[in-house]
C-alpha cells in the first residue's frame, strides 16, 4: 500500500519514503532540520543529523520521476560543537572594559604564583571575570563556558549524498531574505556576517526533463525564473512553528519545475506551507512529518486553505 496523495503522514521520513509509489514524484521540495538547537531537532546528534540528510536524499532516487527534481532549502553554514577547536578569539576592543592585558596577568602570576584569580584582580585593579577571560579566552560564538563551535558548509554534504544516490546537482538558487539578527551576538563579537541568505540546492534524477517556458509569463522568466538570486521576505511570525519558510519559496520552485496535476512531496512538512502552495498551484501533494502536533497543525492549515478555495 502506497502513501495516499493530498494527505500528511506521520512518521520517520526515511522509512515513509519507502512507501511512496516509485517514479511518481515530479518534485520534492523541503527544508530539513538545520541542526541549530531547535526544539524539534534536539534528539539528533551531529552524526544523526548527517545520516538523516543522507538517508532522505538516497531514498528519493526510487520515488522521483525520471527527469524530476529534489529541491532542498537550507542555510549553508552549519554550526556544531567541536571541543577540539581553540576557545580563544581575537580581542574585541569595543567590548573590553579593562585595559589589563594577558601579558600583564601572566607577569603578575610569575611574581605572585600563590595568588588566586581574586587576588590577581585586586592587585591589577580589574575584575575576576577579566582575569578569567584574558587567561582562558571566549568561545568564538560568545560565552566563555560554551563549547567551542565549528563552522561547516552544508553544500558538500548535500552534493555528495546526491551523487552517491544517483541524483546529481542540477542547479542552485540563493534566497535573499531578511537579515537574521537573532545571531547578532555572533555579529557583535566577531567579524562574522549576519545571515541574510539561504540556498535552494536542486538535485536531478536522470531522465527526460521537459522545458516548457509557456507555463510562465515573460515577466516571471525575466524577474525570477531565470535568475540565481530570489529575493522575498522571511515569515514575519513563527507563531505556530519555529522554523517556517515563506510560501513564495515552494510556490516558485513548483511553478518552475512542475506542471499542473503533478505530485509534489514535502517530507518535513512542518506547518503545511508546501501543501498550501500545491493546492493554490493545482498540484497534488504528499506530506511527511515526524511530530504529531505538527501533523495536526499542517492538517488544520490545509483544511483552512481548501475551504478558502471552495469559497472562491
C-alpha positions as CSV (number, residue, x, y, z in Angstrom):
1,X,0.0,0.0,0.0
2,X,1.5,3.3,-1.1
3,X,1.1,6.6,0.8
4,X,-2.1,8.5,-0.1
5,X,-1.8,11.7,-2.1
6,X,-3.1,15.0,-0.7
7,X,-2.5,13.8,2.8
8,X,0.1,14.4,5.6
9,X,1.5,11.2,7.0
10,X,3.2,10.9,10.4
11,X,6.4,9.0,10.8
12,X,10.2,8.9,10.3
13,X,11.0,10.4,6.9
14,X,13.5,7.8,5.5
15,X,11.1,5.0,6.5
16,X,8.0,6.5,5.0
17,X,9.7,7.5,1.7
18,X,9.9,3.8,1.0
19,X,6.1,3.7,0.9
20,X,5.7,6.2,-1.9
21,X,4.9,4.9,-5.3
22,X,8.1,4.6,-7.4
23,X,8.7,7.1,-10.2
24,X,5.7,9.2,-9.1
25,X,7.1,12.4,-7.6
26,X,7.7,15.3,-10.0
27,X,9.3,17.5,-7.3
28,X,10.3,17.1,-3.7
29,X,10.8,20.4,-2.0
30,X,11.6,20.7,1.7
31,X,13.7,22.2,4.4
32,X,15.3,19.8,6.8
33,X,16.2,20.4,10.4
34,X,19.1,22.9,10.4
35,X,20.9,21.4,13.4
36,X,20.8,24.8,15.3
37,X,19.2,23.7,18.5
38,X,15.5,24.0,17.6
39,X,13.2,22.1,20.0
40,X,12.1,19.5,17.4
41,X,15.7,18.6,16.4
42,X,17.3,18.2,19.9
43,X,17.1,14.4,19.7
44,X,19.7,14.5,16.9
45,X,23.5,14.4,17.3
46,X,25.5,15.9,14.5
47,X,26.2,12.4,13.2
48,X,22.5,11.6,13.4
49,X,21.7,14.8,11.5
50,X,24.1,14.0,8.7
51,X,22.7,10.4,8.4
52,X,19.1,11.7,8.3
53,X,20.0,14.1,5.5
54,X,21.9,11.4,3.5
55,X,19.2,8.7,4.1
56,X,16.5,11.1,3.0
57,X,18.3,12.1,-0.2
58,X,19.2,8.5,-1.0
59,X,15.5,7.4,-0.7
60,X,14.4,9.9,-3.3
61,X,16.0,8.0,-6.2
62,X,13.3,5.4,-6.4
63,X,10.3,7.8,-5.9
64,X,11.3,10.7,-8.2
65,X,10.1,10.6,-11.8
66,X,12.9,10.3,-14.3
67,X,13.8,13.9,-15.1
68,X,12.3,15.0,-11.8
69,X,13.8,17.3,-9.2
70,X,14.7,17.4,-5.5
71,X,15.0,20.9,-4.1
72,X,16.5,21.4,-0.6
73,X,16.3,24.7,1.2
74,X,18.9,25.1,3.9
75,X,21.2,27.7,5.4
76,X,24.7,26.8,4.0
77,X,26.6,27.4,7.2
78,X,26.2,24.8,9.9
79,X,27.5,25.3,13.4
80,X,28.0,22.4,15.8
81,X,30.1,21.7,19.0
82,X,33.7,20.7,18.5
83,X,35.8,20.7,21.6
84,X,39.0,20.2,19.6
85,X,38.8,23.8,18.4
86,X,40.5,26.5,20.5
87,X,38.2,28.7,22.5
88,X,40.2,31.9,22.1
89,X,39.1,34.6,19.7
90,X,40.7,37.9,18.7
91,X,40.4,40.6,21.3
92,X,37.2,42.6,20.8
93,X,38.4,46.0,21.8
94,X,34.9,47.6,21.7
95,X,33.8,45.1,24.4
96,X,36.7,45.4,26.7
97,X,36.1,47.3,29.9
98,X,39.6,46.9,31.3
99,X,42.9,47.8,29.7
100,X,44.6,44.9,31.5
101,X,46.3,42.5,29.1
102,X,47.0,38.8,29.2
103,X,50.8,39.5,29.3
104,X,50.3,41.7,32.4
105,X,48.3,39.0,34.2
106,X,51.0,36.4,33.3
107,X,53.7,38.7,34.7
108,X,51.7,39.1,37.9
109,X,51.3,35.4,38.2
110,X,55.0,34.8,37.9
111,X,55.6,37.4,40.6
112,X,52.9,36.0,42.8
113,X,52.4,32.4,41.9
114,X,50.4,31.8,45.1
115,X,47.7,34.3,44.1
116,X,44.3,33.1,43.0
117,X,42.1,35.0,40.5
118,X,40.5,37.2,43.1
119,X,43.9,38.2,44.5
120,X,45.3,38.9,41.0
121,X,42.2,41.0,40.2
122,X,42.7,43.1,43.3
123,X,46.4,43.5,42.6
124,X,45.8,44.7,39.0
125,X,42.7,46.7,39.7
126,X,40.3,44.7,37.5
127,X,37.5,42.2,37.9
128,X,37.9,38.4,38.4
129,X,36.0,38.0,35.2
130,X,38.7,40.0,33.3
131,X,41.4,37.6,34.7
132,X,39.4,34.6,33.6
133,X,38.7,35.9,30.1
134,X,42.2,37.1,29.4
135,X,43.7,33.7,30.5
136,X,41.0,31.3,29.1
137,X,39.6,33.2,26.2
138,X,36.0,33.3,24.9
139,X,34.1,31.0,22.6
140,X,34.2,32.3,19.0
141,X,30.3,32.4,19.2
142,X,30.3,34.2,22.6
143,X,30.0,32.8,26.1
144,X,33.2,31.8,28.0
145,X,31.8,28.5,29.2
146,X,30.1,27.4,25.9
147,X,31.6,24.5,24.0
148,X,33.7,25.6,21.0
149,X,31.7,25.9,17.8
150,X,32.8,24.5,14.4
151,X,31.5,26.2,11.3
152,X,30.9,23.9,8.3
153,X,29.4,24.4,4.8
154,X,26.5,22.1,4.2
155,X,26.6,22.1,0.4
156,X,29.2,19.4,0.1
157,X,27.2,17.1,2.3
158,X,24.1,17.5,0.0
159,X,26.1,17.4,-3.2
160,X,28.0,14.2,-2.3
161,X,24.8,12.5,-1.0
162,X,23.1,13.3,-4.2
163,X,25.9,12.0,-6.4
164,X,26.1,8.8,-4.3
165,X,22.4,8.3,-4.7
166,X,22.4,8.9,-8.5
167,X,20.9,12.4,-8.2
168,X,23.5,14.9,-9.5
169,X,23.4,18.5,-8.6
170,X,21.4,20.3,-11.3
171,X,21.4,23.9,-10.1
172,X,21.1,26.1,-7.0
173,X,19.2,29.3,-6.1
174,X,20.1,31.8,-3.4
175,X,17.1,33.0,-1.4
176,X,18.0,36.5,-0.1
177,X,15.9,37.0,3.0
178,X,15.7,39.3,5.9
179,X,18.9,39.6,8.0
180,X,18.9,37.1,10.8
181,X,19.5,39.5,13.7
182,X,18.9,36.7,16.3
183,X,22.5,35.9,15.6
184,X,23.6,39.4,16.4
185,X,25.6,38.2,19.4
186,X,27.9,36.5,16.9
187,X,28.0,39.6,14.7
188,X,28.9,41.8,17.6
189,X,31.7,39.5,19.0
190,X,33.5,38.6,15.8
191,X,33.9,39.6,12.1
192,X,31.2,37.1,11.1
193,X,28.4,38.5,8.9
194,X,24.8,38.5,9.9
195,X,23.0,35.7,7.9
196,X,20.7,37.1,5.2
197,X,20.5,34.4,2.6
198,X,19.9,30.6,2.3
199,X,20.4,28.2,-0.5
200,X,18.0,26.0,-2.5
201,X,20.0,23.1,-3.8
202,X,18.3,21.4,-6.8
203,X,19.2,17.7,-7.5
204,X,18.0,15.9,-10.6
205,X,17.0,12.4,-11.4
206,X,18.5,11.5,-14.8
207,X,15.8,11.3,-17.5
208,X,13.9,13.5,-19.9
209,X,13.1,16.9,-18.4
210,X,10.6,18.8,-20.5
211,X,11.4,22.6,-20.7
212,X,8.1,24.4,-21.0
213,X,8.6,28.2,-20.9
214,X,4.9,28.8,-21.8
215,X,3.9,27.9,-18.3
216,X,5.3,31.1,-17.0
217,X,4.9,34.7,-18.3
218,X,7.8,36.6,-19.9
219,X,7.8,38.8,-16.8
220,X,8.2,35.8,-14.5
221,X,11.0,34.4,-16.6
222,X,12.8,37.8,-16.5
223,X,12.2,38.7,-12.9
224,X,12.9,35.4,-11.1
225,X,12.7,32.1,-13.0
226,X,16.0,32.6,-14.9
227,X,17.8,34.4,-12.0
228,X,20.1,32.7,-9.5
229,X,19.1,35.1,-6.6
230,X,15.5,35.1,-5.4
231,X,14.6,38.0,-3.0
232,X,11.5,37.8,-0.9
233,X,10.8,38.3,2.9
234,X,11.1,35.7,5.6
235,X,8.0,34.6,7.5
236,X,7.1,37.5,9.8
237,X,6.0,35.4,12.8
238,X,6.8,31.8,13.6
239,X,3.9,31.7,16.0
240,X,2.8,28.2,15.3
241,X,6.0,26.6,14.2
242,X,9.5,27.7,15.0
243,X,11.0,27.3,11.5
244,X,8.7,28.2,8.6
245,X,9.7,29.2,5.2
246,X,7.5,31.7,3.2
247,X,5.0,30.2,0.8
248,X,6.8,32.1,-2.0
249,X,9.7,29.6,-1.8
250,X,7.8,26.3,-2.6
251,X,5.5,28.2,-4.9
252,X,8.3,29.4,-7.1
253,X,10.1,26.0,-7.2
254,X,6.9,24.1,-8.2
255,X,5.9,26.7,-10.8
256,X,9.4,26.5,-12.3
257,X,9.9,22.7,-12.2
258,X,6.5,21.1,-12.4
259,X,3.2,21.2,-14.3
260,X,-0.4,21.4,-13.2
261,X,-1.5,18.0,-11.9
262,X,2.0,16.8,-10.9
263,X,2.6,15.5,-7.4
264,X,4.9,17.4,-5.1
265,X,6.4,16.0,-1.9
266,X,7.5,17.7,1.3
267,X,9.0,15.2,3.7
268,X,9.5,17.7,6.5
269,X,6.0,19.2,6.3
270,X,6.0,21.3,9.4
271,X,3.1,23.7,9.3
272,X,1.9,22.7,5.8
273,X,3.3,25.5,3.7
274,X,4.3,23.3,0.7
275,X,0.8,21.7,0.7
276,X,-0.9,25.0,0.7
277,X,1.3,26.2,-2.2
278,X,0.5,22.9,-4.1
279,X,-3.3,23.5,-3.6
280,X,-3.0,27.0,-5.0
281,X,-0.9,25.9,-7.9
282,X,-3.2,22.9,-8.7
283,X,-0.7,20.3,-7.9
284,X,-1.2,17.2,-5.7
285,X,0.9,16.8,-2.6
286,X,2.3,14.2,-0.2
287,X,3.4,15.4,3.2
288,X,5.5,13.6,5.8
289,X,6.0,14.9,9.4
290,X,7.6,13.3,12.4
291,X,5.7,15.0,15.2
292,X,2.0,14.5,15.8
293,X,1.5,18.1,16.9
294,X,2.8,19.4,13.5
295,X,0.7,16.8,11.6
296,X,-2.3,18.3,13.3
297,X,-1.1,21.8,12.6
298,X,-0.5,21.2,8.9
299,X,-3.8,19.5,8.5
300,X,-5.6,22.4,10.2
301,X,-3.9,24.9,7.8
302,X,-4.5,22.7,4.8
303,X,-8.2,22.4,5.6
304,X,-8.5,26.1,6.0
305,X,-6.9,26.6,2.6
306,X,-9.3,24.1,1.0
307,X,-12.2,25.9,2.5
308,X,-10.9,29.2,1.2
309,X,-10.5,27.8,-2.3
310,X,-14.0,26.3,-2.2
311,X,-15.5,29.8,-1.4
312,X,-13.8,31.4,-4.3
